[in-house]
């Protein structure tokens, strides 16, 4: 049995993970939509389950346009949580830890190879939180796998149709970056819906085999290829490029940027 304490987030951390502002989170608390725990000193503490609830509240508010009373009613009418999101968060950490153990590597050794601190890697293995998108990609490459597989995306017996708003979401390893699955199963394409909070970035360039296509639905994205080709993409813009080219990106919009992002073959 693990003696590790449950993960708890402060207001700013929970807001960032949920893709909303701290003031919005406090407003929702005042409206009774979420009730965080308290530390011994009285400070708010949000659990992983609270963050999952915040994401549902945001979806009802943005996608359905519901008011607080309607959101509260919708949340109460949902099936009791089965902790699937909590399981997903712990699963990706366990996968990374299992891969490290299989490679007979210590935290210090892998962290040194990745250019990160051992404490950062330890936190990632426990909570799936706290690293850049580039670091997550580099770790997957280091272990000879892909980010999609680490996130539990590849599975059998999944439906061919994914309904609007019912997208399964990757564990949110990088603050402000939400990746939702538009197609599941053992496909020849990774089909994702990216939701980038203001200021979200890959925090560095990465590359892999294959080709990729992106189409911006809203907001504004800056994509940089090979460190010297800059593309400013707005709503309705698309871009196709070879994945072996180094690419980095950031949300240039003062709000969310949402885009469709497809990789083939599924090497990301």
C-alpha positions, 0 to 999 in steps of 0.5 A: 500500500502506498503511503504517498499523500493525495495530490492537492493543488492551490487555487492558481494551480487548479485554475491553470490545470482546468484552463480557467482564471483563478478569479473564475474558479473563485466565482464558481466556488462562490456559486457552489459549483465546486467545494475545495478542501482546506489545509490546516491553515485554512488555505483552499486545496483542490483534489484531482477530482476537483480539477476534473469537475472544474473541467466539466463545469468549463465544458458546460459553460463554454460548449453548452452555454449553461448558467450556474443553476443549470450547470449544477443540475447537469452535474448532479444528473451525471453518473457518479464518477468512476475515478477514470480520470484519476486512474488515467492520471496515475496510469501514465505515471506508472507507465513511465516508472515501469519503463524506467525500471525496465531500463534499469535506470534511476531517477537521477540517470533519466533526469540527467539524460533529459536535462531536468531535475530528479524531483521534476521526474519524480513528480511526473511519475507520481502525478503526470504533471509538471513537464513541458510538451517537448519533455513529454515527447522526449521521454517517450522517444527515450523509452522507445514509445509515443506520447499517445501510447503513454497516455493510454490512447491505443486500445481495442473495442472502441466505438468508431464515432465520437460524439461532440463533447464526449472526447476522452482527454489525455492526462494534462501533463503540461499546464494549459494544454488539453488534448482530446481524442477525436478517434480511438483505437489502433488507427493509422492517424493520431486525431486530436483536438488541442485546447491551448490556454492563453500563453500555452507553449511547447516550451521547445522544439521536437520532431518525430517520424511521419507527417502532420496536419493542423487546422485552427478552429479559433484563436491564434497559433504560432508554429516554428519549423526548423527554428527559422520558419514562422507561421502565424495561423488564425481561424480557418487556417491549415498547415501540413508539414513533415514531422521530422522537421523540428517544430515548436508552437505557442498560443498567441491569442489572449484567450483559448486557441482550439485546433484539430491536429492530425499525425500519420502514422501515429508516431507522436 
